[in-house]
Amino acid sequence: MTDLQERYDHVIIGGGIAADAAARAIREEDEDATIAILSADPHGPVYRPALSKTLWTGDDPDPDSQDLGTAEATGADLFTSTLVTSLLPASRTVVTARGHRVHYGTALLATGASARRLSGVDDQRVMSLRTVGDYRHLRSLAADGARVVVVGGGYIGTEVAAALTRTGAEVTLAHGGTRVLEHMLPDSLTGHLEEVFTDRGVQLVGGFRLGSIASGATLTLHAHNGETLTADAVVLGLGAELNTSLARAAKIYTDRDAVVVDPHLRTSSPHVFAAGDIALYDDALLGRRHVEHVDHAEASGAVAGRNMTRPEEEREVYDHTPLFFSDLFDDGYEAVGNLDTSLETVEVWNEDRTAAVVHYLDDGAVEGVLLWNTWDSVPSARQLIADSQEDGIDREDLEARIVPGG
């Protein structure tokens, strides 16, 4: 293994998709640049969406198939299981947990997010799904006939519950709401999904707000209302927390628990950039936001990498409106913008009601578009959001702009 050098032109802190994209962009811009990727994870960058999607439904369940080959493709020195404990912008230095001090020309914070945990629980049978290690551990727990409870009816909870039905495990999806995904999907779709999950053998338990988990021969989940569930394994889908402690300790400006960046993804420290989940940036259509999805990680990582190599006057603006996507059994969707059912929703369906386009409006402007079983329409959705915010849009025009099922 390559030894960690005392200095690199570019140091990337984090080992996810944003880090991979940044390293590739740096190498495309500068074939001679020295690059170090310092990742706390024991595995190199992988295509993480597969951990809750195709690794369960496809022909190859081995997560090694999702390795991005970052070091080989970029010539970067990749150091896994390497925790950066300090970032010292004044001296352009990072310090690792093993005491190595590494100087940089520019640095990139691509530290991502970590799954929310339940305090007071220390049992290997209670886990989240974020990493290759998590995936392998869940595979070992989800044996045929094992009782697995997934807690959380949001994006990751529904994906994990759907994936686990492929293992022969007995799957329960417990969540605090009335229906799964009700915060982002209208009743027509949440009702459909509840039927689909039930038909696939998933027990749905709504109104279950987890309070604690007791360990024994089996696990006992206690809800705040006194209800209990028992399980052989528990997967927590309680959302994520941004990994910004390193930035905050370095006195880099944060807001909304995210790292504030300028239009070029530079932080308040002039030689430190940020990309991926932690970056709070100005979306051209939707204003200041941070996004925790793969399209943003790839796009922002690439722009940050290019800008790290360029003089200030040649840097590229990052104002991308990313998409996100999911597959739930035979249904799938792509989406752009804010999917929030507290907004006004306008649904457009095809004739047999197998595909839909759902528009999310705020004071007449489209804030988000859901493309349910509707493909190759993300550019049209972005254009629709832009047009509505500039000139407004009427409902008849909404029905004509994107054809469901396209």
N, C-alpha and C positions, 0 to 999 in steps of 0.2 A: 504493500500500500504506500502511496505517495505520502511523504512527510508534510505536515503543515508548515508553509513557509512564513517568514517574518513579514513579508509584504506582498500584496497583490494589487493590480490595477483596480480590480472590482471584487468586492466581497458581497455575496448574497447570503442573507440570513433567513433560513427557511428552506424546506425541501419539497414543496408542492408544485402544482402546475404553474403558478406565477414564477417561481424560481426557475423552472425549466424553460419557460418562454423567454425570460430575461436573459438567461445564459445563451440561448440560441441567437437572440437578437444582438447581443454583444459580439458574439463571434462573427455574425454576418457583417457587422460594421467594422470590426477590427480583428484581422486574422492573427495578430501578434499579442493581443491583450492577455494578461494573466487573470484568471478567474478562480475564485474559491467559492464553493457552496457549503455552508455550514448548517447542517440539519440535525435537530435533536432526535428525529425519528431514526430508528435503526435500518429503515429501508430507503432506497433511493426514490426519486419522484416517480409516481405512478399516475395513471389516468383514474383518479379517485371515483368519478361517478359509477364506474363499473363495479365498485365494491357493494353497491346496493341495487345494481341493475343486472348487466349482462353476465356477470360471473355466476349468478344464480339461475339464469334462464337460458344461457347459451351452451355450447358444447364443451367449453374449456373453463372449469372452475378454478384453475390455478392463477392466483394473483400475479405471479411472475410474468404472465402473458401481457399484463398491463404496464410493465416497466417501460418508462419513456426513453431509456437509454441516454440519459442526459450527458453523462460524462463522456461517453463514446462519441456522441454527436457534436459536442462543443469543445472537447479538450479541457474542460474545467476540472479542477481538483475537487472531487466530491468527498466530503467528510460527513458520514452518518454517525448517529449516536454522539453528536457533538453539540452540546448545549452552550449557547452564547449567554453569558451572565452579565456582561457589561458592554455598553456602547458608549464610547468616549469621543464625541464629535470634535472637541477642541484639538485633540491630538490625532484624529482620524484613526482610531484604534478600536478593535473589539477584543474582548477577553473571554476565553472559554472557561468552562467549569474545571478543566484540567490545568488552568493557569497559563495557557498559551496566549500571548499577545500578538495580534495580527494587525498590521497597518494597511490602510486602503487608500486608493485614490478616490473612489466613490463606493458607497455601500447601498444596498437595497434591503429594506425591511419587507420581507414576504413571509411573515410569521403566522399568518392565517388565523384560525380560530380553534378552540377546544370545546368538546362536548360538555354541556352542563352536567354536573354530578349531583347526587343526592347526599347531603351531608350525613355523616354518621354511618355510612354503609361501606364496609370493607370486606367484600366477598367476591371471589373471582367469577362467580356465576351471575353477577350483576355487572353489566357492561354497556358501552355505547359502540357505535360503528362509525369510526372515522379513519382508521388506518389499516394497513395490510395485516398487522398483528391482530387488530380487532376482528377483522374478517376471518382469519384463520381460527381464532378462538371461538367465534360464534359458530363456525362450521362444526367444530368439535362438540359444542354444546347442543346443537340442534339435531340430535340423533333421531332416528325414526321412533315416534311415540313420545318423545320428550315434550313436556309441557312448557312452552315458551310464552311469556307475556311481554308484549311490546307496549311500552307506556308512552303515549303521545300520539295525537291524531293529526299531526301536521305533515309537512313535506317528507321528512326522513322516516317518521313513524309508519306512515302508510306504505312507503316503499319497502321498508324492512319487513313489515308484516306480509306483504304480497310475496316478497322473495322467499320467506321462510316456508310458505306453503309448498315449495318445491322439494322440501327436505323430508317430508313425512312427519314433521313435528306437529303437535297440537298447538295451534296458534290462537292467542287471545290478544286483541288490540284494545287496550284500555285508555280512555282519554277523558278530559274534563268537560268536554262540550256535549252538545246534543247529537251532532253528526261529525264524522271525520271531515277534515279540510273545510269546515264551515266558515272559517275566517277568510277564505280566499275563493271559494266556489259557491255559486248560487244553489238554491234548494234543488233545482232540477238535476244537477250533477251530483250533489252529495247524496240525494236519494238513490240515484242510480248506483253510485259506488257502494253504498251500504248493501244493496241487493247483491252486487257482484262479490263483495268480500264474504258475505254470508254464504252465497252459493259455493264459494271456493273453500268453505270450511272454517273460516275465521270467525271466532266468537267476538262480537263487538260489545264492549261495555262502556257506555257513555256515562257522563257525570261522575267519573272516577278521578278525583284529585288526590294524587299520591302524597301521603304524609311520611311514611316510613316503610322500611323493609326489614323484617326479622329473619335471621339466618338460623337454620336447623337442618334436619335431614332434607327438608324442602325449604323453599323461600316463601314467606308470607308477606304479601303486600297489603298495607293498611291505608285506606283512604281516609280523608278528613271526616267523612260522614259516617265512619264506622264500618263500611263495607270492606271485605277482605277477598283476596285472590291468592291462590297457591300456584307455585311454579317450580320447575327444575332449573329454569334460567330466565333472566329478565334483561331486556334490552331497553335502555332509556333513550327516548327520542324527545328530549326536553329542550332542544335548541342548542345554541352555541354561544360561547363568550369569546370576544376578540382578544387575541394575544398581543396586547399593547403595553405590557408592563416594562419591556425593555425600552420602548420609546419614551414612556413617561419618566422612567428613571434617568434617561438621558436629557430630560427637559425639552424634548421635542413636543411641539404643540399638538394637543389632542382635543377633540370635541365629540360629544355623543359616544364616548368610549372608543372612537376611531382616530386614526392618525390623519391630520389635516394635510392635504397636499395642494400645490399650486397647479396651474393648467398643464405643467410638464411632469407632474407626479413627484416633484421635489418637496421635501418636508421643510419645516422651519429651520433645519440645519442644512446649509447650502450644498453639502456633499453627500447627503443622505436622501434617498428616494424611498417611496413606499408603493406597493402594488398588491393586488388581490383583496381578500376579505377586509383587511384592516384600513384600506385607503378611503378616506372621506374626500370625494372629488365632486366636481361640477359636471353633472350629466347635461348634455346639450338640450335634452327634451324635458327632463324632470327635476333639474336643479341639484342641489347638494345632497349626496346620498352615499352610502356604502352598500356594496352588493356582495353576497356570499354564494356566488355560482361560478361554474367553470368557464363560461364564455368571458366573463369579466376578468377572471384570473389570467386566462390566456392573453386577452387583448391588452390589459394593463401591464402585465409582465413584459410583453414585447415592446410596448412604447417606453416603459421605464428603462429597459435594457438599451434601446437605441439612444435614449436621451442621456444615459450615463456616459456614453462615449463621445457625445457631441458638445461643442461650445454652446453657450447659452443662446446665442442668436440663431442657431440652427435646430433648436429642439422642437419636438413635435407636440402638439396639443392633444391631450387625452380627454375626450368628452363623450365617449361611447355610451350608448344605451344598450346594455346587454340583454340577451335572451336567457331564459332558463327552461328546463324541460323535465318531463317525468314520464315513466311508463308504469301503468298499473294494470296487470293482467293483459287483456286484449285492447285496452284503451291507452291512449297516450296524448300528450299535449306539449305544445311550445307556448311560451308566453313572453310578453315584453311589458315592462313597467310595473305599476302597483296593482296587484290583485288583492283588493280589500273590499269585502262585502259590506262594509259600512258606507261605501260609495254607492251611488246609483248604478245599477247594472242594466244593460240592454242586451238581450240574447237574440241571436239569429241562428236558426237551425236549418238543416237540410230536410228534405221531405220525409225521410224515414227516421229522423231524429237520432241518427248515429253520429253526427258531427255538428259542431256548433262553433260560433264565434261570439265571445262574450266581451262586451265593452264596459269599462269601468269609468264612470264620468264624475267629475267634480265641477259643479257650476257650469255645465255645458261643455267642458273640455275633457277629452279622453286622457285618462291617466294610465290606463293599462288595457291590454288586449290579451285574452286567452284564446288560443287556437286549439280547440278540442277535436282530436282526430282530423285536424286540418293542417296540411303540410305545405312547405315551400312558400309561406306567406309572412314570414317575419319581416322582410323589408317593407311589405305593404302595411304591416301593423305599425312599424316605426313611422312611416310616412303619414299614416292616419293620425297618430298622436301629434306629430309636428303640425299638420294642417289644422287640426282642431284647436290647438293652443294658439295658433296665429290668427285664424279667422273664424273659429267656431264651426260647429257642424250640426246638421239637423238629423233626426232619427231616420228619415227615409234614405239619406245618404249613407248612413251607417250600414243599412241592410244591403246596399249595393257595392260597397267598397271591397269586402273580402267574402268570397263565396265559401260557405262551410263545406268541408270535405275536400277542398282543393289540394 
